[in-house]
Amino acid sequence: LFLPHQVNQMKPILKEAFGLLGKDICLAHAKDLGASDSLSFTAAGKGILDFDTYLDLMRKAHYDGPLILHGLSPQQVSASVAFLKGKL
């Protein structure tokens, strides 16, 4: 959803995306964005994604399906799960 220069517009971009697609969401990812000049993925809770807005918009869209964590090292799993449980 984001280009590197759009990170400071994360909340309005998320709101627009959910306005367009929210009712059609059938699977959600919990990938985070690394804070660098180029966007890269990192473990949930270790980056700059506005998870408060993301998860709030998921709730408002009545999404109750899985929230997928993937691409993590075994060492990252417990911290990411704890982060998400704290947000949920």
MOPAC internal coordinates of N, CA, C and O (Angstrom, degrees):
PM7 1SCF
backbone

  N    0.0000 0     0.00 0     0.00 0    0    0    0
  C    1.4531 1     0.00 0     0.00 0    1    0    0
  C    1.5226 1   113.22 1     0.00 0    2    1    0
  O    1.2310 1   120.23 1   157.82 1    3    2    1
  N    1.3165 1   117.17 1   -22.18 1    3    2    1
  C    1.4651 1   119.92 1  -171.36 1    5    3    2
  C    1.5158 1   112.31 1  -120.62 1    6    5    3
  O    1.2310 1   121.47 1   -37.37 1    7    6    5
  N    1.3060 1   114.79 1   142.63 1    7    6    5
  C    1.4546 1   122.31 1   165.65 1    9    7    6
  C    1.5244 1   106.34 1   -98.53 1   10    9    7
  O    1.2310 1   119.63 1   -22.30 1   11   10    9
  N    1.3365 1   118.32 1   157.70 1   11   10    9
  C    1.4602 1   119.46 1  -176.44 1   13   11   10
  C    1.5354 1   114.22 1   -51.24 1   14   13   11
  O    1.2310 1   119.72 1   142.09 1   15   14   13
  N    1.3197 1   118.15 1   -37.91 1   15   14   13
  C    1.4665 1   119.73 1  -177.28 1   17   15   14
  C    1.5371 1   112.66 1   -79.30 1   18   17   15
  O    1.2310 1   119.97 1   177.87 1   19   18   17
  N    1.3291 1   117.66 1    -2.13 1   19   18   17
  C    1.4619 1   121.24 1  -178.51 1   21   19   18
  C    1.5241 1   113.83 1  -102.14 1   22   21   19
  O    1.2310 1   119.44 1  -179.90 1   23   22   21
  N    1.3020 1   118.67 1     0.10 1   23   22   21
  C    1.4560 1   121.68 1  -175.33 1   25   23   22
  C    1.5320 1   111.39 1   -58.37 1   26   25   23
  O    1.2310 1   120.42 1   145.48 1   27   26   25
  N    1.3131 1   116.81 1   -34.52 1   27   26   25
  C    1.4660 1   119.04 1  -179.87 1   29   27   26
  C    1.5268 1   111.67 1   -73.51 1   30   29   27
  O    1.2310 1   119.71 1   175.19 1   31   30   29
  N    1.3215 1   118.16 1    -4.81 1   31   30   29
  C    1.4742 1   123.31 1   177.19 1   33   31   30
  C    1.5313 1   110.66 1  -111.97 1   34   33   31
  O    1.2310 1   120.63 1  -154.61 1   35   34   33
  N    1.3192 1   116.41 1    25.39 1   35   34   33
  C    1.4517 1   121.86 1  -172.80 1   37   35   34
  C    1.5337 1   112.62 1   -57.94 1   38   37   35
  O    1.2310 1   119.82 1   131.12 1   39   38   37
  N    1.3125 1   117.94 1   -48.88 1   39   38   37
  C    1.4589 1   120.56 1  -175.98 1   41   39   38
  C    1.5299 1   111.91 1   -61.68 1   42   41   39
  O    1.2310 1   118.68 1   129.77 1   43   42   41
  N    1.3346 1   120.12 1   -50.23 1   43   42   41
  C    1.4635 1   117.70 1   179.19 1   45   43   42
  C    1.5337 1   113.48 1   -65.37 1   46   45   43
  O    1.2310 1   119.92 1   148.59 1   47   46   45
  N    1.3186 1   117.76 1   -31.41 1   47   46   45
  C    1.4636 1   120.40 1   177.85 1   49   47   46
  C    1.5290 1   109.98 1   -68.69 1   50   49   47
  O    1.2310 1   120.33 1   136.92 1   51   50   49
  N    1.3245 1   116.98 1   -43.08 1   51   50   49
  C    1.4578 1   120.01 1   176.71 1   53   51   50
  C    1.5300 1   110.88 1   -61.55 1   54   53   51
  O    1.2310 1   120.47 1   135.96 1   55   54   53
  N    1.3259 1   116.71 1   -44.04 1   55   54   53
  C    1.4651 1   120.20 1   179.90 1   57   55   54
  C    1.5250 1   111.19 1   -61.81 1   58   57   55
  O    1.2310 1   120.44 1   138.39 1   59   58   57
  N    1.3270 1   116.77 1   -41.61 1   59   58   57
  C    1.4576 1   120.01 1   178.38 1   61   59   58
  C    1.5252 1   110.88 1   -64.51 1   62   61   59
  O    1.2310 1   120.49 1   135.99 1   63   62   61
  N    1.3260 1   116.67 1   -44.01 1   63   62   61
  C    1.4643 1   120.91 1  -179.86 1   65   63   62
  C    1.5222 1   111.19 1   -61.07 1   66   65   63
  O    1.2310 1   120.45 1   135.60 1   67   66   65
  N    1.3255 1   116.74 1   -44.40 1   67   66   65
  C    1.4639 1   119.54 1   179.57 1   69   67   66
  C    1.5230 1   111.21 1   -69.59 1   70   69   67
  O    1.2310 1   120.16 1   147.40 1   71   70   69
  N    1.3168 1   117.29 1   -32.60 1   71   70   69
  C    1.4542 1   120.01 1   175.54 1   73   71   70
  C    1.5187 1   111.56 1   -62.85 1   74   73   71
  O    1.2310 1   120.52 1   143.82 1   75   74   73
  N    1.3133 1   116.61 1   -36.18 1   75   74   73
  C    1.4650 1   121.50 1  -179.60 1   77   75   74
  C    1.5286 1   112.70 1   -82.80 1   78   77   75
  O    1.2310 1   120.38 1   142.54 1   79   78   77
  N    1.3333 1   116.88 1   -37.46 1   79   78   77
  C    1.4632 1   120.57 1  -168.93 1   81   79   78
  C    1.5223 1   115.42 1  -119.79 1   82   81   79
  O    1.2310 1   119.94 1   170.63 1   83   82   81
  N    1.3181 1   117.72 1    -9.37 1   83   82   81
  C    1.4566 1   121.75 1  -171.09 1   85   83   82
  C    1.5125 1   115.07 1   -50.42 1   86   85   83
  O    1.2310 1   120.00 1   137.37 1   87   86   85
  N    1.3183 1   117.61 1   -42.63 1   87   86   85
  C    1.4664 1   120.60 1  -177.40 1   89   87   86
  C    1.5242 1   112.24 1   -71.82 1   90   89   87
  O    1.2310 1   119.85 1   165.89 1   91   90   89
  N    1.3195 1   117.90 1   -14.11 1   91   90   89
  C    1.4631 1   121.70 1  -177.03 1   93   91   90
  C    1.5277 1   113.90 1  -105.85 1   94   93   91
  O    1.2310 1   119.84 1  -173.90 1   95   94   93
  N    1.3231 1   117.91 1     6.10 1   95   94   93
  C    1.4654 1   120.29 1  -178.47 1   97   95   94
  C    1.5214 1   109.45 1   -70.25 1   98   97   95
  O    1.2310 1   120.99 1   -51.96 1   99   98   97
  N    1.3319 1   115.71 1   128.04 1   99   98   97
  C    1.4599 1   120.18 1   178.65 1  101   99   98
  C    1.5309 1   112.10 1  -122.32 1  102  101   99
  O    1.2310 1   120.27 1   172.70 1  103  102  101
  N    1.3146 1   117.10 1    -7.30 1  103  102  101
  C    1.4632 1   122.03 1   178.53 1  105  103  102
  C    1.5175 1   108.04 1  -158.41 1  106  105  103
  O    1.2310 1   120.33 1   -42.32 1  107  106  105
  N    1.3110 1   116.97 1   137.68 1  107  106  105
  C    1.4733 1   120.64 1  -177.95 1  109  107  106
  C    1.5238 1   110.63 1  -125.90 1  110  109  107
  O    1.2310 1   121.38 1   -37.79 1  111  110  109
  N    1.3099 1   114.96 1   142.21 1  111  110  109
  C    1.4618 1   121.74 1   177.78 1  113  111  110
  C    1.5233 1   109.56 1  -104.20 1  114  113  111
  O    1.2310 1   121.05 1   -28.88 1  115  114  113
  N    1.3000 1   115.60 1   151.12 1  115  114  113
  C    1.4595 1   121.71 1   175.70 1  117  115  114
  C    1.5253 1   108.58 1  -116.14 1  118  117  115
  O    1.2310 1   121.09 1  -125.05 1  119  118  117
  N    1.3300 1   115.51 1    54.95 1  119  118  117
  C    1.4610 1   120.39 1   175.79 1  121  119  118
  C    1.5146 1   108.23 1   -91.72 1  122  121  119
  O    1.2310 1   121.00 1   -36.17 1  123  122  121
  N    1.2910 1   115.69 1   143.83 1  123  122  121
  C    1.4535 1   121.20 1   178.14 1  125  123  122
  C    1.5242 1   108.65 1  -107.20 1  126  125  123
  O    1.2310 1   121.04 1   -16.69 1  127  126  125
  N    1.3090 1   115.62 1   163.31 1  127  126  125
  C    1.4610 1   122.04 1   179.64 1  129  127  126
  C    1.5154 1   109.83 1  -105.35 1  130  129  127
  O    1.2310 1   120.72 1   -48.64 1  131  130  129
  N    1.3275 1   116.23 1   131.36 1  131  130  129
  C    1.4563 1   120.43 1   175.10 1  133  131  130
  C    1.5178 1   110.41 1   -71.44 1  134  133  131
  O    1.2310 1   120.73 1   -31.36 1  135  134  133
  N    1.2987 1   116.20 1   148.64 1  135  134  133
  C    1.4672 1   121.74 1   179.71 1  137  135  134
  C    1.5219 1   109.12 1   -92.80 1  138  137  135
  O    1.2310 1   121.35 1   -87.06 1  139  138  137
  N    1.3367 1   115.02 1    92.94 1  139  138  137
  C    1.4682 1   120.24 1   178.20 1  141  139  138
  C    1.5184 1   107.93 1  -153.26 1  142  141  139
  O    1.2310 1   120.59 1    -0.11 1  143  142  141
  N    1.3244 1   116.48 1   179.89 1  143  142  141
  C    1.4614 1   120.73 1  -179.71 1  145  143  142
  C    1.5285 1   112.76 1   -66.33 1  146  145  143
  O    1.2310 1   120.53 1   152.89 1  147  146  145
  N    1.3112 1   116.59 1   -27.11 1  147  146  145
  C    1.4614 1   120.31 1   175.00 1  149  147  146
  C    1.5221 1   106.94 1  -116.03 1  150  149  147
  O    1.2310 1   120.38 1   -36.18 1  151  150  149
  N    1.3015 1   116.89 1   143.82 1  151  150  149
  C    1.4518 1   120.07 1  -178.96 1  153  151  150
  C    1.5155 1   110.01 1   -75.68 1  154  153  151
  O    1.2310 1   121.48 1   -48.38 1  155  154  153
  N    1.2975 1   114.77 1   131.62 1  155  154  153
  C    1.4523 1   121.16 1   176.74 1  157  155  154
  C    1.5237 1   106.73 1  -138.93 1  158  157  155
  O    1.2310 1   120.96 1   -19.78 1  159  158  157
  N    1.3163 1   115.77 1   160.22 1  159  158  157
  C    1.4535 1   120.00 1  -179.69 1  161  159  158
  C    1.5106 1   110.33 1   -91.06 1  162  161  159
  O    1.2310 1   121.25 1   -31.35 1  163  162  161
  N    1.3323 1   115.20 1   148.65 1  163  162  161
  C    1.4464 1   122.05 1   176.57 1  165  163  162
  C    1.5221 1   108.35 1  -144.89 1  166  165  163
  O    1.2310 1   120.56 1    -6.19 1  167  166  165
  N    1.2975 1   116.54 1   173.81 1  167  166  165
  C    1.4628 1   121.09 1  -179.09 1  169  167  166
  C    1.5248 1   110.71 1   -65.02 1  170  169  167
  O    1.2310 1   120.77 1   -35.99 1  171  170  169
  N    1.3245 1   116.13 1   144.01 1  171  170  169
  C    1.4693 1   121.56 1   179.03 1  173  171  170
  C    1.5241 1   110.48 1   -54.51 1  174  173  171
  O    1.2310 1   121.44 1   -50.35 1  175  174  173
  N    1.3218 1   114.84 1   129.65 1  175  174  173
  C    1.4641 1   120.83 1  -179.84 1  177  175  174
  C    1.5106 1   113.98 1    93.74 1  178  177  175
  O    1.2310 1   120.17 1   173.92 1  179  178  177
  N    1.3195 1   117.28 1    -6.08 1  179  178  177
  C    1.4652 1   121.13 1  -177.65 1  181  179  178
  C    1.5243 1   112.83 1  -108.22 1  182  181  179
  O    1.2310 1   120.34 1  -177.92 1  183  182  181
  N    1.3055 1   116.96 1     2.08 1  183  182  181
  C    1.4579 1   120.29 1  -176.06 1  185  183  182
  C    1.5091 1   112.71 1  -126.26 1  186  185  183
  O    1.2310 1   121.03 1    33.54 1  187  186  185
  N    1.3194 1   115.63 1  -146.46 1  187  186  185
  C    1.4615 1   121.23 1  -170.97 1  189  187  186
  C    1.5217 1   114.39 1  -117.28 1  190  189  187
  O    1.2310 1   119.54 1  -175.79 1  191  190  189
  N    1.3452 1   118.49 1     4.21 1  191  190  189
  C    1.4569 1   119.26 1   179.12 1  193  191  190
  C    1.5273 1   109.64 1   -62.36 1  194  193  191
  O    1.2310 1   120.72 1   -43.12 1  195  194  193
  N    1.3081 1   116.22 1   136.88 1  195  194  193
  C    1.4564 1   122.51 1   177.64 1  197  195  194
  C    1.5324 1   108.17 1   -78.98 1  198  197  195
  O    1.2310 1   120.91 1   -98.56 1  199  198  197
  N    1.3258 1   115.86 1    81.44 1  199  198  197
  C    1.4588 1   120.58 1  -177.38 1  201  199  198
  C    1.5192 1   112.16 1   -65.08 1  202  201  199
  O    1.2310 1   119.49 1   149.84 1  203  202  201
  N    1.3243 1   118.57 1   -30.16 1  203  202  201
  C    1.4629 1   119.76 1   177.60 1  205  203  202
  C    1.5267 1   110.00 1   -60.06 1  206  205  203
  O    1.2310 1   120.30 1   131.75 1  207  206  205
  N    1.3181 1   117.02 1   -48.25 1  207  206  205
  C    1.4668 1   121.03 1   178.48 1  209  207  206
  C    1.5194 1   110.75 1   -67.31 1  210  209  207
  O    1.2310 1   119.96 1   134.00 1  211  210  209
  N    1.3172 1   117.68 1   -46.00 1  211  210  209
  C    1.4659 1   122.49 1  -179.09 1  213  211  210
  C    1.5233 1   111.25 1   -55.66 1  214  213  211
  O    1.2310 1   120.46 1   128.89 1  215  214  213
  N    1.3310 1   116.72 1   -51.11 1  215  214  213
  C    1.4576 1   120.15 1  -177.77 1  217  215  214
  C    1.5241 1   112.05 1   -71.29 1  218  217  215
  O    1.2310 1   119.96 1   146.19 1  219  218  217
  N    1.3172 1   117.69 1   -33.81 1  219  218  217
  C    1.4580 1   120.68 1   175.42 1  221  219  218
  C    1.5271 1   110.56 1   -63.07 1  222  221  219
  O    1.2310 1   120.45 1   136.58 1  223  222  221
  N    1.3126 1   116.74 1   -43.42 1  223  222  221
  C    1.4638 1   120.54 1   177.91 1  225  223  222
  C    1.5274 1   111.24 1   -66.09 1  226  225  223
  O    1.2310 1   119.97 1   146.07 1  227  226  225
  N    1.3275 1   117.65 1   -33.93 1  227  226  225
  C    1.4664 1   120.92 1   174.77 1  229  227  226
  C    1.5312 1   110.13 1   -61.61 1  230  229  227
  O    1.2310 1   120.92 1   134.33 1  231  230  229
  N    1.3320 1   115.85 1   -45.67 1  231  230  229
  C    1.4680 1   120.04 1   178.80 1  233  231  230
  C    1.5265 1   110.71 1   -61.19 1  234  233  231
  O    1.2310 1   120.72 1   133.32 1  235  234  233
  N    1.3325 1   116.23 1   -46.68 1  235  234  233
  C    1.4631 1   120.67 1  -178.73 1  237  235  234
  C    1.5190 1   112.19 1   -64.07 1  238  237  235
  O    1.2310 1   120.28 1   153.04 1  239  238  237
  N    1.3276 1   117.08 1   -26.96 1  239  238  237
  C    1.4600 1   121.77 1   176.86 1  241  239  238
  C    1.5356 1   111.05 1   -83.63 1  242  241  239
  O    1.2310 1   120.49 1  -179.31 1  243  242  241
  N    1.3437 1   116.66 1     0.69 1  243  242  241
  C    1.4682 1   123.66 1  -179.52 1  245  243  242
  C    1.5251 1   112.11 1    61.97 1  246  245  243
  O    1.2310 1   121.10 1  -148.49 1  247  246  245
  N    1.3307 1   115.50 1    31.51 1  247  246  245
  C    1.4606 1   119.57 1   176.62 1  249  247  246
  C    1.5213 1   108.50 1   -77.17 1  250  249  247
  O    1.2310 1   120.55 1   -53.36 1  251  250  249
  N    1.3271 1   116.56 1   126.64 1  251  250  249
  C    1.4643 1   120.20 1   177.92 1  253  251  250
  C    1.5271 1   111.74 1  -131.87 1  254  253  251
  O    1.2310 1   121.09 1  -156.27 1  255  254  253
  N    1.3163 1   115.52 1    23.73 1  255  254  253
  C    1.4575 1   120.98 1   179.09 1  257  255  254
  C    1.5166 1   111.70 1   -89.08 1  258  257  255
  O    1.2310 1   121.02 1    12.28 1  259  258  257
  N    1.3200 1   115.65 1  -167.72 1  259  258  257
  C    1.4693 1   120.12 1  -178.05 1  261  259  258
  C    1.5301 1   112.58 1   -70.57 1  262  261  259
  O    1.2310 1   121.65 1   -26.52 1  263  262  261
  N    1.3005 1   114.44 1   153.48 1  263  262  261
  C    1.4596 1   123.26 1   172.94 1  265  263  262
  C    1.5267 1   105.34 1  -116.87 1  266  265  263
  O    1.2310 1   120.53 1   -72.65 1  267  266  265
  N    1.3155 1   116.59 1   107.35 1  267  266  265
  C    1.4602 1   123.15 1  -168.00 1  269  267  266
  C    1.5299 1   111.98 1   -88.79 1  270  269  267
  O    1.2310 1   121.42 1   -52.97 1  271  270  269
  N    1.3051 1   114.88 1   127.03 1  271  270  269
  C    1.4708 1   122.82 1   169.01 1  273  271  270
  C    1.5263 1   106.45 1  -104.87 1  274  273  271
  O    1.2310 1   120.03 1   -49.29 1  275  274  273
  N    1.3134 1   117.54 1   130.71 1  275  274  273
  C    1.4595 1   120.00 1   175.81 1  277  275  274
  C    1.5189 1   109.56 1  -156.64 1  278  277  275
  O    1.2310 1   121.40 1   -14.92 1  279  278  277
  N    1.3080 1   114.92 1   165.08 1  279  278  277
  C    1.4555 1   120.43 1  -179.69 1  281  279  278
  C    1.5254 1   113.08 1    76.00 1  282  281  279
  O    1.2310 1   120.52 1  -162.67 1  283  282  281
  N    1.3310 1   116.61 1    17.33 1  283  282  281
  C    1.4638 1   120.59 1  -179.13 1  285  283  282
  C    1.5176 1   110.56 1   -96.50 1  286  285  283
  O    1.2310 1   121.26 1   -26.10 1  287  286  285
  N    1.3114 1   115.20 1   153.90 1  287  286  285
  C    1.4624 1   118.90 1   169.62 1  289  287  286
  C    1.5341 1   106.96 1   -78.89 1  290  289  287
  O    1.2310 1   119.75 1   -21.82 1  291  290  289
  N    1.3129 1   118.08 1   158.18 1  291  290  289
  C    1.4707 1   119.46 1   178.11 1  293  291  290
  C    1.5334 1   112.54 1   -55.59 1  294  293  291
  O    1.2310 1   120.21 1   147.96 1  295  294  293
  N    1.3150 1   117.20 1   -32.04 1  295  294  293
  C    1.4587 1   121.28 1  -178.98 1  297  295  294
  C    1.5300 1   112.50 1   -71.32 1  298  297  295
  O    1.2310 1   119.72 1   158.50 1  299  298  297
  N    1.3231 1   118.15 1   -21.50 1  299  298  297
  C    1.4631 1   121.94 1  -177.70 1  301  299  298
  C    1.5282 1   113.67 1   -88.73 1  302  301  299
  O    1.2310 1   120.19 1   162.40 1  303  302  301
  N    1.3086 1   117.24 1   -17.60 1  303  302  301
  C    1.4596 1   120.87 1  -171.07 1  305  303  302
  C    1.5215 1   112.71 1   -61.27 1  306  305  303
  O    1.2310 1   119.57 1   126.74 1  307  306  305
  N    1.3207 1   118.42 1   -53.26 1  307  306  305
  C    1.4721 1   119.71 1  -174.07 1  309  307  306
  C    1.5205 1   111.99 1   -62.72 1  310  309  307
  O    1.2310 1   119.48 1   141.40 1  311  310  309
  N    1.3192 1   118.61 1   -38.60 1  311  310  309
  C    1.4665 1   120.75 1   179.65 1  313  311  310
  C    1.5267 1   110.85 1   -67.58 1  314  313  311
  O    1.2310 1   119.99 1   140.14 1  315  314  313
  N    1.3277 1   117.62 1   -39.86 1  315  314  313
  C    1.4618 1   120.64 1   179.33 1  317  315  314
  C    1.5240 1   111.21 1   -68.46 1  318  317  315
  O    1.2310 1   120.10 1   138.40 1  319  318  317
  N    1.3141 1   117.41 1   -41.60 1  319  318  317
  C    1.4659 1   120.88 1   176.94 1  321  319  318
  C    1.5270 1   110.11 1   -62.46 1  322  321  319
  O    1.2310 1   120.08 1   135.29 1  323  322  321
  N    1.3157 1   117.46 1   -44.71 1  323  322  321
  C    1.4751 1   120.62 1   178.37 1  325  323  322
  C    1.5276 1   111.40 1   -62.49 1  326  325  323
  O    1.2310 1   120.11 1   138.94 1  327  326  325
  N    1.3102 1   117.40 1   -41.06 1  327  326  325
  C    1.4628 1   121.69 1   178.08 1  329  327  326
  C    1.5274 1   110.13 1   -59.74 1  330  329  327
  O    1.2310 1   120.38 1   130.73 1  331  330  329
  N    1.3296 1   116.87 1   -49.27 1  331  330  329
  C    1.4592 1   120.99 1  -178.50 1  333  331  330
  C    1.5231 1   112.56 1   -66.22 1  334  333  331
  O    1.2310 1   120.42 1   139.77 1  335  334  333
  N    1.3245 1   116.81 1   -40.23 1  335  334  333
  C    1.4742 1   119.68 1   176.57 1  337  335  334
  C    1.5249 1   110.33 1   -60.64 1  338  337  335
  O    1.2310 1   120.58 1   141.93 1  339  338  337
  N    1.3217 1   116.49 1   -38.07 1  339  338  337
  C    1.4697 1   120.58 1   177.78 1  341  339  338
  C    1.5262 1   112.23 1   -65.60 1  342  341  339
  O    1.2310 1   120.45 1   148.74 1  343  342  341
  N    1.2995 1   116.74 1   -31.26 1  343  342  341
  C    1.4695 1   121.74 1   179.82 1  345  343  342
  C    1.5276 1   111.40 1   -82.01 1  346  345  343
  O    1.2310 1   120.36 1   150.40 1  347  346  345
  N    1.3247 1   116.93 1   -29.60 1  347  346  345
  C    1.4578 1   120.99 1  -177.60 1  349  347  346
  C    1.5144 1   110.47 1   -86.14 1  350  349  347
  O    1.2310 1   120.10 1   180.00 1  351  350  349

